Amino acid sequence: QEAVKLGLNKNPEVTTQIELARQQVLAGAFISDMARRNPASEEAMKAAYERLKDSPAASEYKARHILVSSEAEAKALITQINGGANFSKLATEKSRDEGSKGQGGELAWSPATSYVPPFRDALIKLKKGDMTATPVQSQFGWHIIRLDDQRQLSFEALKPQLQQVVQRENVQKIIGDLRAKAKVD
């Protein structure tokens, strides 16, 4: 009320911001309404699963890692492992990750998206049984990562994510159709 009393609602910069906020709220309401009116069908979700099932996002990974403070220390450990040292034993002795070091660096089955980007990106490039050839830096330190196993997630396990993918695709198609029909001046 005080802002109106001071006439700020008539300031051109303020009116532009108010109009942009109004448009954003309306666009959000439209997208929510379209998603509600166009639910993801079982067939569309199954088709999305077929498209995505071989992607890293549709897999879970069983990995081990050793987390150390420096790149030099990580490189030295990689050299030891390549020379025959036991990865799990070194993880127990040297890793700074208190959550996994007691299990020889073993991490629980997890989707790649549960890891920080540098770790995730290195992990999804590995083949079963392989270890990173060079240390991977994250905000936590330097990692040596070994992929022990990988498994594809089932349709049922991915169903909530597939529903979101299909709904997003449905809304994007509706928006694309509206853009194609729109007359832009």
C-alpha positions in Angstrom: 0.0 0.0 0.0 2.8 2.3 0.8 4.5 1.6 -2.5 1.2 2.5 -4.3 0.9 5.6 -2.2 4.4 6.7 -3.3 3.4 6.0 -6.9 5.9 3.3 -7.5 3.2 1.2 -9.3 3.4 3.8 -12.0 7.1 3.6 -12.4 7.8 2.2 -15.9 10.4 -0.2 -14.7 8.1 -1.5 -11.9 5.2 -1.9 -14.3 7.4 -3.9 -16.6 8.5 -6.2 -13.8 4.9 -6.6 -12.6 3.8 -7.6 -16.2 6.7 -10.1 -16.5 5.7 -11.7 -13.2 2.1 -11.9 -14.3 3.1 -13.6 -17.5 5.3 -16.0 -15.7 2.5 -17.0 -13.3 0.1 -17.5 -16.2 2.7 -19.5 -18.1 3.3 -21.7 -15.1 -0.4 -22.2 -14.5 -0.9 -23.1 -18.2 1.9 -25.7 -18.1 0.5 -27.2 -14.8 -2.9 -27.4 -16.3 -1.7 -29.0 -19.5 0.3 -31.6 -17.6 -2.8 -32.4 -15.5 -5.0 -32.6 -18.6 -2.5 -34.7 -20.6 -1.3 -37.4 -18.2 1.4 -39.8 -19.3 -0.2 -42.9 -20.7 1.3 -46.4 -19.9 2.1 -46.8 -23.6 3.9 -43.5 -23.8 5.9 -44.4 -20.7 6.8 -47.8 -22.1 8.0 -46.1 -25.3 10.0 -43.6 -23.3 11.5 -46.6 -21.4 12.6 -48.3 -24.6 14.2 -45.0 -25.8 16.0 -44.4 -22.5 16.7 -47.9 -21.1 20.3 -48.0 -22.4 21.2 -44.6 -21.1 23.3 -44.0 -18.0 20.2 -42.5 -16.3 18.4 -45.9 -16.5 21.2 -47.8 -14.8 22.4 -48.3 -11.2 26.1 -48.7 -10.5 28.0 -50.7 -7.9 31.3 -48.9 -7.4 34.2 -48.6 -5.0 36.3 -45.5 -4.5 39.3 -44.3 -2.6 39.1 -40.6 -1.6 42.4 -38.8 -0.8 43.5 -35.2 -0.3 46.0 -34.8 -3.2 46.4 -35.7 -6.8 49.9 -37.0 -6.1 48.6 -39.3 -3.4 45.9 -40.6 -5.8 48.4 -41.2 -8.6 50.6 -43.1 -6.2 47.7 -45.3 -5.2 46.8 -45.9 -8.9 50.3 -47.0 -9.5 50.2 -49.4 -6.6 46.9 -50.9 -7.7 48.1 -51.3 -11.3 51.1 -53.0 -9.8 48.9 -55.6 -8.1 48.0 -54.0 -4.8 44.5 -54.8 -3.5 42.0 -51.9 -4.1 39.8 -52.7 -1.2 42.7 -53.0 1.2 44.1 -49.6 0.1 40.6 -48.1 0.4 40.4 -49.3 4.0 43.8 -48.0 4.8 44.0 -44.7 2.9 40.5 -43.4 2.0 39.2 -40.3 3.7 35.6 -41.4 3.1 34.5 -42.6 6.5 31.2 -43.9 5.1 32.9 -46.4 2.7 36.4 -47.0 3.8 35.3 -49.7 6.3 33.8 -51.7 3.4 36.9 -51.4 1.2 35.6 -48.3 -0.5 32.3 -50.0 -1.5 29.4 -47.8 -2.3 25.8 -48.9 -2.4 23.9 -49.6 -5.6 23.1 -46.1 -6.9 22.1 -44.2 -10.0 24.9 -42.1 -11.5 22.9 -39.0 -10.7 23.3 -39.5 -7.0 27.0 -38.6 -7.3 28.7 -35.2 -7.9 29.2 -34.4 -11.6 33.0 -35.2 -11.9 32.5 -38.5 -10.1 29.3 -39.3 -12.1 31.0 -38.5 -15.4 34.0 -40.7 -14.7 31.8 -43.5 -13.4 29.5 -43.8 -16.5 32.6 -44.1 -18.8 33.9 -47.1 -17.0 33.3 -50.7 -18.0 32.6 -53.4 -15.4 35.8 -54.2 -13.6 37.6 -51.1 -14.8 39.2 -48.3 -12.7 39.8 -44.7 -13.5 43.2 -44.4 -15.1 43.7 -40.9 -13.6 42.4 -39.4 -10.4 39.0 -37.6 -10.5 38.8 -34.3 -8.6 35.6 -33.2 -6.8 34.9 -30.8 -4.1 35.6 -33.6 -1.6 39.1 -34.4 -2.9 40.7 -36.8 -5.3 38.9 -40.1 -6.2 40.1 -43.3 -7.6 36.9 -45.1 -8.9 36.3 -48.7 -9.8 33.1 -50.0 -11.3 32.3 -53.4 -9.9 28.9 -53.9 -11.6 26.1 -52.1 -13.5 22.5 -53.0 -13.9 19.6 -51.7 -15.9 16.7 -50.4 -13.9 13.3 -51.9 -14.6 10.3 -50.1 -16.1 8.6 -50.1 -12.7 11.6 -48.6 -10.9 11.8 -45.8 -13.5 8.1 -45.2 -13.8 8.0 -41.9 -11.7 10.8 -40.4 -13.9 9.3 -41.8 -17.1 6.0 -40.1 -16.1 7.8 -36.8 -15.8 9.6 -37.2 -19.1 6.4 -38.0 -21.0 4.5 -35.2 -19.3 7.3 -32.8 -20.2 7.2 -34.1 -23.8 3.4 -33.7 -24.0 3.6 -30.1 -22.7 6.5 -29.3 -25.1 4.5 -30.6 -28.0 1.5 -28.5 -27.0 3.7 -25.4 -26.7 5.3 -26.2 -30.1 1.8 -26.5 -31.7 0.8 -23.2 -30.1 3.9 -21.5 -31.4 3.3 -22.9 -34.9 -0.2 -21.5 -34.9 0.6 -18.2 -33.2 0.7 -14.9 -35.1 3.8 -13.0 -33.9 4.0 -9.3 -34.7 
